[in-house]
Amino acid sequence: MTGPIDSSEFDKTFFEEISQEKGAEKLRLCFNCNGCSTGCPMTDLESNFSMKKFLRLAGLGLKDRILSDPYLWYCTTCYKCQERCPEEVLNVDTLLKIRTMAVKEGHMLAPHRGTAQNVVRTGHGVPINDATKQRRIDLGLAEIPPTVHMYPEAYDEVKKLVEACGFDELIKE
């Protein structure tokens, strides 16, 4: 994602596609105040993560750079950046739209894909196994948490949703 920009990297349609999302049309109003990075929990933990950088890349139409950047997935969606933006740019909402585009083009971090595949297989992002069940019992908790694991009939509903929106196809390797 670093390095000089070649003119062949600019995708004029990328910004247009993103700016169809409510609030994203304000991307070009960003004046680099850095409010989106101030207080960001990920910026404090990972210096390579920068909401400002993603907004700038999106505004420039650098589609391939932004969709393939692994740091795209580091945002915790806490919305601090969006709440602090003086131009009311919907930073997180825009980033979520970009993530959706990245997934559609096959860019997704392995841990995220694994969690998504757990949802497809079991109806829940966190699988439950015998060791987890025993740990829960040892802690005085119910063996099975009140999730889809406890309500198997709910999995049928999850499966319908997953298939109806094409999520299962989207996250295949």
C-alpha positions in Angstrom: 0.0 0.0 0.0 3.0 2.3 0.2 5.1 3.7 -2.5 4.7 6.1 -5.4 1.3 6.2 -7.0 1.2 5.3 -10.7 -1.5 7.0 -12.8 -2.8 3.6 -13.9 -3.9 3.0 -10.3 -6.6 5.7 -10.3 -10.1 4.3 -10.7 -12.5 7.1 -11.4 -15.6 4.9 -10.7 -14.4 3.8 -7.3 -15.2 7.2 -5.6 -18.5 7.4 -7.4 -19.4 3.9 -6.2 -18.5 4.7 -2.6 -20.1 8.1 -2.5 -23.5 6.5 -3.2 -23.5 5.5 0.4 -25.2 8.0 2.7 -22.6 10.4 4.2 -19.7 9.2 1.9 -20.4 12.0 -0.5 -18.8 14.2 2.1 -15.4 12.4 1.7 -14.0 15.3 -0.3 -14.8 17.8 2.5 -12.0 16.2 4.6 -9.4 18.9 5.3 -7.0 16.6 7.2 -7.7 17.9 10.7 -6.7 14.4 12.0 -9.7 14.3 14.2 -10.5 10.9 13.0 -7.2 9.6 14.1 -7.1 11.3 17.5 -8.6 9.0 20.1 -8.8 6.1 17.7 -8.1 2.9 19.7 -6.5 1.3 16.7 -4.2 4.2 15.9 -2.8 3.9 19.5 -2.2 0.2 19.0 -1.1 -0.1 15.4 0.7 2.8 13.8 0.0 1.6 10.3 -3.8 2.0 10.8 -5.1 5.4 9.9 -8.7 6.2 9.1 -7.5 9.4 7.4 -5.3 7.4 5.1 -8.3 5.2 4.0 -10.5 8.2 3.4 -7.7 9.9 1.4 -7.1 6.7 -0.7 -10.9 6.4 -1.3 -11.1 10.1 -2.3 -8.3 9.6 -4.8 -9.9 6.5 -6.3 -7.0 4.1 -5.3 -9.3 1.1 -5.3 -6.8 -1.7 -5.5 -4.6 -0.2 -2.8 -7.4 0.2 -0.3 -9.2 -3.1 -1.0 -6.1 -5.1 -0.6 -4.8 -3.3 2.5 -4.9 -5.7 5.5 -5.3 -2.7 7.8 -8.7 -2.1 6.3 -9.9 -4.8 8.8 -8.3 -3.2 11.9 -11.1 -0.7 12.5 -13.1 -1.6 15.6 -16.1 0.4 14.4 -16.2 2.3 17.7 -17.4 5.4 15.7 -15.2 7.8 17.6 -13.8 9.1 14.3 -17.3 9.7 12.9 -18.4 11.5 16.0 -15.4 13.8 16.0 -15.4 14.7 12.3 -16.2 18.5 12.0 -17.4 17.8 8.4 -19.7 15.0 9.5 -18.1 12.5 7.1 -19.5 9.1 7.9 -16.1 7.5 8.2 -17.0 4.2 9.6 -20.1 3.7 7.4 -17.9 4.4 4.4 -15.2 2.0 5.6 -17.9 -0.7 6.1 -19.0 -0.1 2.5 -15.3 -0.5 1.4 -15.0 -3.7 3.4 -18.0 -5.1 1.6 -16.4 -4.3 -1.7 -13.2 -5.9 -0.6 -14.9 -9.1 0.4 -16.7 -9.2 -3.0 -13.3 -9.0 -4.7 -11.8 -11.7 -2.5 -9.9 -9.6 0.0 -10.6 -10.7 3.6 -8.2 -11.5 6.5 -8.1 -15.2 7.4 -9.4 -14.7 11.0 -12.4 -12.8 9.7 -13.1 -15.3 7.1 -12.8 -18.1 9.7 -15.3 -16.4 12.0 -17.7 -15.8 9.0 -17.4 -19.4 8.0 -18.2 -20.4 11.6 -21.5 -18.4 11.3 -22.3 -20.3 8.1 -21.5 -23.7 9.6 -22.9 -23.3 13.1 -25.0 -20.1 13.2 -22.5 -18.4 15.5 -19.1 -16.8 15.1 -17.6 -18.6 18.1 -17.8 -22.4 18.0 -18.5 -24.3 21.1 -16.7 -27.6 21.8 -16.4 -30.0 24.8 -13.5 -28.1 26.3 -15.4 -24.8 26.2 -18.5 -26.5 27.7 -16.4 -27.9 30.5 -14.8 -24.5 31.2 -18.2 -22.9 31.4 -19.4 -25.5 33.9 -16.2 -25.0 36.0 -17.0 -21.3 36.1 -20.5 -22.0 37.2 -22.1 -21.0 33.9 -24.6 -22.9 31.9 -22.9 -25.5 29.7 -24.2 -23.9 26.6 -24.4 -20.1 26.3 -27.7 -18.4 25.3 -26.8 -18.2 21.7 -27.8 -20.2 18.6 -26.0 -23.1 20.3 -28.8 -23.2 22.9 -31.5 -22.8 20.3 -30.8 -25.2 17.4 -34.0 -24.1 15.7 -32.5 -20.6 15.4 -29.8 -22.1 13.2 -32.4 -22.8 10.5 -33.3 -19.1 10.5 -29.6 -18.0 10.4 -29.0 -20.4 7.5 -31.9 -19.0 5.6 -30.5 -15.5 6.1 -27.0 -16.5 5.1 -28.2 -18.1 1.9 -30.8 -15.4 1.1 -28.1 -12.7 1.1 -25.5 -14.8 -0.6 -23.1 -14.5 2.5 -22.2 -18.2 2.2 -21.0 -17.7 -1.4 -19.2 -14.5 -0.5 -16.9 -15.9 2.1 -15.9 -19.1 0.3 -12.2 -19.5 -0.1 
